[in-house]
Amino acid sequence: MSDEEWKRATHASLTELYALSKKLGGQLSGEHGIGNGRLEFLE
């Protein structure tokens, strides 16, 4: 898997995971906050 394929697959997985988490009433946060890499998923 190329670096670009890895980035696309990771982004797609996180998008699906965070959407399911939100649907089930969860939150996108953690012990140290969300971090800049996850800001786009909060919109």
mmCIF file as Biopython writes it, N, C-alpha, C and O atoms, coordinates in Angstrom:
data_model
#
loop_
_atom_site.group_PDB
_atom_site.id
_atom_site.type_symbol
_atom_site.label_atom_id
_atom_site.label_alt_id
_atom_site.label_comp_id
_atom_site.label_asym_id
_atom_site.label_entity_id
_atom_site.label_seq_id
_atom_site.pdbx_PDB_ins_code
_atom_site.Cartn_x
_atom_site.Cartn_y
_atom_site.Cartn_z
_atom_site.occupancy
_atom_site.B_iso_or_equiv
_atom_site.auth_seq_id
_atom_site.auth_asym_id
_atom_site.pdbx_PDB_model_num
ATOM 1   N N  . MET A ? 1  ? 0.857   -1.166 0.000  1.0 0.0 1  A 1 
ATOM 2   C CA . MET A ? 1  ? 0.000   0.000  0.000  1.0 0.0 1  A 1 
ATOM 3   C C  . MET A ? 1  ? 0.907   1.235  0.000  1.0 0.0 1  A 1 
ATOM 4   O O  . MET A ? 1  ? 1.837   1.339  0.800  1.0 0.0 1  A 1 
ATOM 5   N N  . SER A ? 2  ? 0.626   2.139  -0.887 1.0 0.0 2  A 1 
ATOM 6   C CA . SER A ? 2  ? 1.420   3.369  -0.959 1.0 0.0 2  A 1 
ATOM 7   C C  . SER A ? 2  ? 1.052   4.296  0.202  1.0 0.0 2  A 1 
ATOM 8   O O  . SER A ? 2  ? 0.042   4.093  0.875  1.0 0.0 2  A 1 
ATOM 9   N N  . ASP A ? 3  ? 1.869   5.294  0.419  1.0 0.0 3  A 1 
ATOM 10  C CA . ASP A ? 3  ? 1.575   6.267  1.470  1.0 0.0 3  A 1 
ATOM 11  C C  . ASP A ? 3  ? 0.249   6.964  1.215  1.0 0.0 3  A 1 
ATOM 12  O O  . ASP A ? 3  ? -0.527  7.190  2.143  1.0 0.0 3  A 1 
ATOM 13  N N  . GLU A ? 4  ? -0.010  7.304  -0.041 1.0 0.0 4  A 1 
ATOM 14  C CA . GLU A ? 4  ? -1.258  7.986  -0.385 1.0 0.0 4  A 1 
ATOM 15  C C  . GLU A ? 4  ? -2.470  7.078  -0.142 1.0 0.0 4  A 1 
ATOM 16  O O  . GLU A ? 4  ? -3.492  7.530  0.374  1.0 0.0 4  A 1 
ATOM 17  N N  . GLU A ? 5  ? -2.354  5.816  -0.510 1.0 0.0 5  A 1 
ATOM 18  C CA . GLU A ? 5  ? -3.445  4.862  -0.257 1.0 0.0 5  A 1 
ATOM 19  C C  . GLU A ? 5  ? -3.683  4.710  1.245  1.0 0.0 5  A 1 
ATOM 20  O O  . GLU A ? 5  ? -4.826  4.642  1.698  1.0 0.0 5  A 1 
ATOM 21  N N  . TRP A ? 6  ? -2.597  4.659  2.006  1.0 0.0 6  A 1 
ATOM 22  C CA . TRP A ? 6  ? -2.693  4.544  3.464  1.0 0.0 6  A 1 
ATOM 23  C C  . TRP A ? 6  ? -3.436  5.758  4.041  1.0 0.0 6  A 1 
ATOM 24  O O  . TRP A ? 6  ? -4.319  5.596  4.883  1.0 0.0 6  A 1 
ATOM 25  N N  . LYS A ? 7  ? -3.092  6.943  3.606  1.0 0.0 7  A 1 
ATOM 26  C CA . LYS A ? 7  ? -3.746  8.155  4.095  1.0 0.0 7  A 1 
ATOM 27  C C  . LYS A ? 7  ? -5.230  8.153  3.764  1.0 0.0 7  A 1 
ATOM 28  O O  . LYS A ? 7  ? -6.055  8.494  4.612  1.0 0.0 7  A 1 
ATOM 29  N N  . ARG A ? 8  ? -5.579  7.769  2.532  1.0 0.0 8  A 1 
ATOM 30  C CA . ARG A ? 8  ? -6.997  7.722  2.138  1.0 0.0 8  A 1 
ATOM 31  C C  . ARG A ? 8  ? -7.761  6.686  2.956  1.0 0.0 8  A 1 
ATOM 32  O O  . ARG A ? 8  ? -8.866  6.954  3.426  1.0 0.0 8  A 1 
ATOM 33  N N  . ALA A ? 9  ? -7.176  5.512  3.123  1.0 0.0 9  A 1 
ATOM 34  C CA . ALA A ? 9  ? -7.844  4.441  3.871  1.0 0.0 9  A 1 
ATOM 35  C C  . ALA A ? 9  ? -8.013  4.821  5.341  1.0 0.0 9  A 1 
ATOM 36  O O  . ALA A ? 9  ? -9.056  4.557  5.940  1.0 0.0 9  A 1 
ATOM 37  N N  . THR A ? 10 ? -6.996  5.433  5.909  1.0 0.0 10 A 1 
ATOM 38  C CA . THR A ? 10 ? -7.081  5.864  7.307  1.0 0.0 10 A 1 
ATOM 39  C C  . THR A ? 10 ? -8.152  6.923  7.482  1.0 0.0 10 A 1 
ATOM 40  O O  . THR A ? 10 ? -8.945  6.857  8.422  1.0 0.0 10 A 1 
ATOM 41  N N  . HIS A ? 11 ? -8.184  7.900  6.584  1.0 0.0 11 A 1 
ATOM 42  C CA . HIS A ? 11 ? -9.194  8.960  6.659  1.0 0.0 11 A 1 
ATOM 43  C C  . HIS A ? 11 ? -10.595 8.370  6.518  1.0 0.0 11 A 1 
ATOM 44  O O  . HIS A ? 11 ? -11.499 8.750  7.263  1.0 0.0 11 A 1 
ATOM 45  N N  . ALA A ? 12 ? -10.787 7.463  5.591  1.0 0.0 12 A 1 
ATOM 46  C CA . ALA A ? 12 ? -12.102 6.845  5.397  1.0 0.0 12 A 1 
ATOM 47  C C  . ALA A ? 12 ? -12.520 6.060  6.642  1.0 0.0 12 A 1 
ATOM 48  O O  . ALA A ? 12 ? -13.679 6.118  7.053  1.0 0.0 12 A 1 
ATOM 49  N N  . SER A ? 13 ? -11.592 5.338  7.231  1.0 0.0 13 A 1 
ATOM 50  C CA . SER A ? 13 ? -11.887 4.561  8.438  1.0 0.0 13 A 1 
ATOM 51  C C  . SER A ? 13 ? -12.265 5.471  9.599  1.0 0.0 13 A 1 
ATOM 52  O O  . SER A ? 13 ? -13.235 5.206  10.310 1.0 0.0 13 A 1 
ATOM 53  N N  . LEU A ? 14 ? -11.507 6.535  9.789  1.0 0.0 14 A 1 
ATOM 54  C CA . LEU A ? 14 ? -11.799 7.461  10.879 1.0 0.0 14 A 1 
ATOM 55  C C  . LEU A ? 14 ? -13.133 8.165  10.664 1.0 0.0 14 A 1 
ATOM 56  O O  . LEU A ? 14 ? -13.882 8.375  11.618 1.0 0.0 14 A 1 
ATOM 57  N N  . THR A ? 15 ? -13.433 8.528  9.431  1.0 0.0 15 A 1 
ATOM 58  C CA . THR A ? 15 ? -14.713 9.166  9.128  1.0 0.0 15 A 1 
ATOM 59  C C  . THR A ? 15 ? -15.864 8.251  9.524  1.0 0.0 15 A 1 
ATOM 60  O O  . THR A ? 15 ? -16.824 8.693  10.155 1.0 0.0 15 A 1 
ATOM 61  N N  . GLU A ? 16 ? -15.771 6.993  9.160  1.0 0.0 16 A 1 
ATOM 62  C CA . GLU A ? 16 ? -16.821 6.025  9.498  1.0 0.0 16 A 1 
ATOM 63  C C  . GLU A ? 16 ? -16.898 5.790  11.008 1.0 0.0 16 A 1 
ATOM 64  O O  . GLU A ? 16 ? -17.989 5.742  11.577 1.0 0.0 16 A 1 
ATOM 65  N N  . LEU A ? 17 ? -15.758 5.646  11.642 1.0 0.0 17 A 1 
ATOM 66  C CA . LEU A ? 17 ? -15.713 5.401  13.080 1.0 0.0 17 A 1 
ATOM 67  C C  . LEU A ? 17 ? -16.299 6.567  13.865 1.0 0.0 17 A 1 
ATOM 68  O O  . LEU A ? 17 ? -17.091 6.361  14.785 1.0 0.0 17 A 1 
ATOM 69  N N  . TYR A ? 18 ? -15.914 7.786  13.508 1.0 0.0 18 A 1 
ATOM 70  C CA . TYR A ? 18 ? -16.402 8.954  14.238 1.0 0.0 18 A 1 
ATOM 71  C C  . TYR A ? 18 ? -17.886 9.182  13.988 1.0 0.0 18 A 1 
ATOM 72  O O  . TYR A ? 18 ? -18.596 9.622  14.892 1.0 0.0 18 A 1 
ATOM 73  N N  . ALA A ? 19 ? -18.368 8.897  12.798 1.0 0.0 19 A 1 
ATOM 74  C CA . ALA A ? 19 ? -19.795 9.031  12.509 1.0 0.0 19 A 1 
ATOM 75  C C  . ALA A ? 19 ? -20.604 8.042  13.345 1.0 0.0 19 A 1 
ATOM 76  O O  . ALA A ? 19 ? -21.655 8.397  13.878 1.0 0.0 19 A 1 
ATOM 77  N N  . LEU A ? 20 ? -20.128 6.818  13.460 1.0 0.0 20 A 1 
ATOM 78  C CA . LEU A ? 20 ? -20.817 5.813  14.271 1.0 0.0 20 A 1 
ATOM 79  C C  . LEU A ? 20 ? -20.783 6.198  15.742 1.0 0.0 20 A 1 
ATOM 80  O O  . LEU A ? 20 ? -21.777 6.045  16.452 1.0 0.0 20 A 1 
ATOM 81  N N  . SER A ? 21 ? -19.660 6.690  16.190 1.0 0.0 21 A 1 
ATOM 82  C CA . SER A ? 21 ? -19.542 7.132  17.579 1.0 0.0 21 A 1 
ATOM 83  C C  . SER A ? 21 ? -20.561 8.225  17.895 1.0 0.0 21 A 1 
ATOM 84  O O  . SER A ? 21 ? -21.224 8.193  18.931 1.0 0.0 21 A 1 
ATOM 85  N N  . LYS A ? 22 ? -20.672 9.188  16.986 1.0 0.0 22 A 1 
ATOM 86  C CA . LYS A ? 22 ? -21.632 10.281 17.180 1.0 0.0 22 A 1 
ATOM 87  C C  . LYS A ? 22 ? -23.067 9.754  17.162 1.0 0.0 22 A 1 
ATOM 88  O O  . LYS A ? 22 ? -23.897 10.164 17.973 1.0 0.0 22 A 1 
ATOM 89  N N  . LYS A ? 23 ? -23.348 8.851  16.238 1.0 0.0 23 A 1 
ATOM 90  C CA . LYS A ? 23 ? -24.689 8.269  16.122 1.0 0.0 23 A 1 
ATOM 91  C C  . LYS A ? 23 ? -25.091 7.543  17.404 1.0 0.0 23 A 1 
ATOM 92  O O  . LYS A ? 23 ? -26.258 7.551  17.793 1.0 0.0 23 A 1 
ATOM 93  N N  . LEU A ? 24 ? -24.123 6.924  18.046 1.0 0.0 24 A 1 
ATOM 94  C CA . LEU A ? 24 ? -24.396 6.173  19.273 1.0 0.0 24 A 1 
ATOM 95  C C  . LEU A ? 24 ? -24.331 7.044  20.534 1.0 0.0 24 A 1 
ATOM 96  O O  . LEU A ? 24 ? -24.446 6.542  21.652 1.0 0.0 24 A 1 
ATOM 97  N N  . GLY A ? 25 ? -24.146 8.351  20.337 1.0 0.0 25 A 1 
ATOM 98  C CA . GLY A ? 25 ? -24.150 9.276  21.459 1.0 0.0 25 A 1 
ATOM 99  C C  . GLY A ? 25 ? -22.784 9.533  22.064 1.0 0.0 25 A 1 
ATOM 100 O O  . GLY A ? 25 ? -22.680 10.156 23.121 1.0 0.0 25 A 1 
ATOM 101 N N  . GLY A ? 26 ? -21.751 9.066  21.417 1.0 0.0 26 A 1 
ATOM 102 C CA . GLY A ? 26 ? -20.399 9.268  21.918 1.0 0.0 26 A 1 
ATOM 103 C C  . GLY A ? 26 ? -19.856 10.639 21.562 1.0 0.0 26 A 1 
ATOM 104 O O  . GLY A ? 26 ? -20.510 11.442 20.897 1.0 0.0 26 A 1 
ATOM 105 N N  . GLN A ? 27 ? -18.643 10.878 22.026 1.0 0.0 27 A 1 
ATOM 106 C CA . GLN A ? 27 ? -17.983 12.152 21.773 1.0 0.0 27 A 1 
ATOM 107 C C  . GLN A ? 27 ? -16.616 11.898 21.168 1.0 0.0 27 A 1 
ATOM 108 O O  . GLN A ? 27 ? -15.996 10.859 21.394 1.0 0.0 27 A 1 
ATOM 109 N N  . LEU A ? 28 ? -16.168 12.860 20.402 1.0 0.0 28 A 1 
ATOM 110 C CA . LEU A ? 28 ? -14.846 12.802 19.812 1.0 0.0 28 A 1 
ATOM 111 C C  . LEU A ? 28 ? -13.899 13.582 20.705 1.0 0.0 28 A 1 
ATOM 112 O O  . LEU A ? 28 ? -13.677 14.777 20.506 1.0 0.0 28 A 1 
ATOM 113 N N  . SER A ? 29 ? -13.357 12.907 21.671 1.0 0.0 29 A 1 
ATOM 114 C CA . SER A ? 29 ? -12.394 13.527 22.568 1.0 0.0 29 A 1 
ATOM 115 C C  . SER A ? 29 ? -11.566 12.426 23.207 1.0 0.0 29 A 1 
ATOM 116 O O  . SER A ? 29 ? -11.803 11.238 22.988 1.0 0.0 29 A 1 
ATOM 117 N N  . GLY A ? 30 ? -10.633 12.829 23.968 1.0 0.0 30 A 1 
ATOM 118 C CA . GLY A ? 30 ? -9.798  11.856 24.637 1.0 0.0 30 A 1 
ATOM 119 C C  . GLY A ? 30 ? -9.088  12.485 25.808 1.0 0.0 30 A 1 
ATOM 120 O O  . GLY A ? 30 ? -9.349  13.632 26.171 1.0 0.0 30 A 1 
ATOM 121 N N  . GLU A ? 31 ? -8.207  11.741 26.382 1.0 0.0 31 A 1 
ATOM 122 C CA . GLU A ? 31 ? -7.503  12.186 27.568 1.0 0.0 31 A 1 
ATOM 123 C C  . GLU A ? 31 ? -6.790  13.511 27.356 1.0 0.0 31 A 1 
ATOM 124 O O  . GLU A ? 31 ? -6.734  14.342 28.263 1.0 0.0 31 A 1 
ATOM 125 N N  . HIS A ? 32 ? -6.246  13.709 26.168 1.0 0.0 32 A 1 
ATOM 126 C CA . HIS A ? 32 ? -5.492  14.913 25.881 1.0 0.0 32 A 1 
ATOM 127 C C  . HIS A ? 32 ? -6.206  15.810 24.868 1.0 0.0 32 A 1 
ATOM 128 O O  . HIS A ? 32 ? -5.557  16.580 24.161 1.0 0.0 32 A 1 
ATOM 129 N N  . GLY A ? 33 ? -7.507  15.720 24.794 1.0 0.0 33 A 1 
ATOM 130 C CA . GLY A ? 33 ? -8.259  16.542 23.851 1.0 0.0 33 A 1 
ATOM 131 C C  . GLY A ? 33 ? -8.335  15.875 22.484 1.0 0.0 33 A 1 
ATOM 132 O O  . GLY A ? 33 ? -8.048  14.686 22.341 1.0 0.0 33 A 1 
ATOM 133 N N  . ILE A ? 34 ? -8.724  16.651 21.491 1.0 0.0 34 A 1 
ATOM 134 C CA . ILE A ? 34 ? -8.936  16.090 20.165 1.0 0.0 34 A 1 
ATOM 135 C C  . ILE A ? 34 ? -7.738  16.181 19.260 1.0 0.0 34 A 1 
ATOM 136 O O  . ILE A ? 34 ? -7.581  15.351 18.365 1.0 0.0 34 A 1 
ATOM 137 N N  . GLY A ? 35 ? -6.893  17.158 19.462 1.0 0.0 35 A 1 
ATOM 138 C CA . GLY A ? 35 ? -5.734  17.331 18.588 1.0 0.0 35 A 1 
ATOM 139 C C  . GLY A ? 35 ? -6.123  17.973 17.274 1.0 0.0 35 A 1 
ATOM 140 O O  . GLY A ? 35 ? -7.264  17.846 16.829 1.0 0.0 35 A 1 
ATOM 141 N N  . ASN A ? 36 ? -5.190  18.654 16.656 1.0 0.0 36 A 1 
ATOM 142 C CA . ASN A ? 36 ? -5.450  19.355 15.399 1.0 0.0 36 A 1 
ATOM 143 C C  . ASN A ? 36 ? -5.810  18.413 14.264 1.0 0.0 36 A 1 
ATOM 144 O O  . ASN A ? 36 ? -6.521  18.813 13.343 1.0 0.0 36 A 1 
ATOM 145 N N  . GLY A ? 37 ? -5.348  17.195 14.303 1.0 0.0 37 A 1 
ATOM 146 C CA . GLY A ? 37 ? -5.624  16.238 13.232 1.0 0.0 37 A 1 
ATOM 147 C C  . GLY A ? 37 ? -7.064  15.781 13.162 1.0 0.0 37 A 1 
ATOM 148 O O  . GLY A ? 37 ? -7.479  15.186 12.167 1.0 0.0 37 A 1 
ATOM 149 N N  . ARG A ? 38 ? -7.828  16.051 14.198 1.0 0.0 38 A 1 
ATOM 150 C CA . ARG A ? 38 ? -9.222  15.594 14.221 1.0 0.0 38 A 1 
ATOM 151 C C  . ARG A ? 38 ? -10.234 16.737 14.143 1.0 0.0 38 A 1 
ATOM 152 O O  . ARG A ? 38 ? -11.441 16.501 14.197 1.0 0.0 38 A 1 
ATOM 153 N N  . LEU A ? 39 ? -9.756  17.950 14.018 1.0 0.0 39 A 1 
ATOM 154 C CA . LEU A ? 39 ? -10.658 19.097 13.987 1.0 0.0 39 A 1 
ATOM 155 C C  . LEU A ? 39 ? -11.694 19.001 12.867 1.0 0.0 39 A 1 
ATOM 156 O O  . LEU A ? 39 ? -12.851 19.370 13.065 1.0 0.0 39 A 1 
ATOM 157 N N  . GLU A ? 40 ? -11.295 18.517 11.707 1.0 0.0 40 A 1 
ATOM 158 C CA . GLU A ? 40 ? -12.234 18.448 10.577 1.0 0.0 40 A 1 
ATOM 159 C C  . GLU A ? 40 ? -13.429 17.550 10.874 1.0 0.0 40 A 1 
ATOM 160 O O  . GLU A ? 40 ? -14.496 17.733 10.286 1.0 0.0 40 A 1 
ATOM 161 N N  . PHE A ? 41 ? -13.271 16.599 11.761 1.0 0.0 41 A 1 
ATOM 162 C CA . PHE A ? 41 ? -14.366 15.677 12.074 1.0 0.0 41 A 1 
ATOM 163 C C  . PHE A ? 41 ? -15.386 16.272 13.036 1.0 0.0 41 A 1 
ATOM 164 O O  . PHE A ? 41 ? -16.437 15.673 13.264 1.0 0.0 41 A 1 
ATOM 165 N N  . LEU A ? 42 ? -15.099 17.429 13.599 1.0 0.0 42 A 1 
ATOM 166 C CA . LEU A ? 42 ? -16.011 18.078 14.518 1.0 0.0 42 A 1 
ATOM 167 C C  . LEU A ? 42 ? -17.004 18.985 13.815 1.0 0.0 42 A 1 
ATOM 168 O O  . LEU A ? 42 ? -17.975 19.429 14.427 1.0 0.0 42 A 1 
ATOM 169 N N  . GLU A ? 43 ? -16.779 19.262 12.556 1.0 0.0 43 A 1 
ATOM 170 C CA . GLU A ? 43 ? -17.667 20.160 11.837 1.0 0.0 43 A 1 
ATOM 171 C C  . GLU A ? 43 ? -18.928 19.468 11.391 1.0 0.0 43 A 1 
ATOM 172 O O  . GLU A ? 43 ? -19.787 20.091 10.767 1.0 0.0 43 A 1 
#
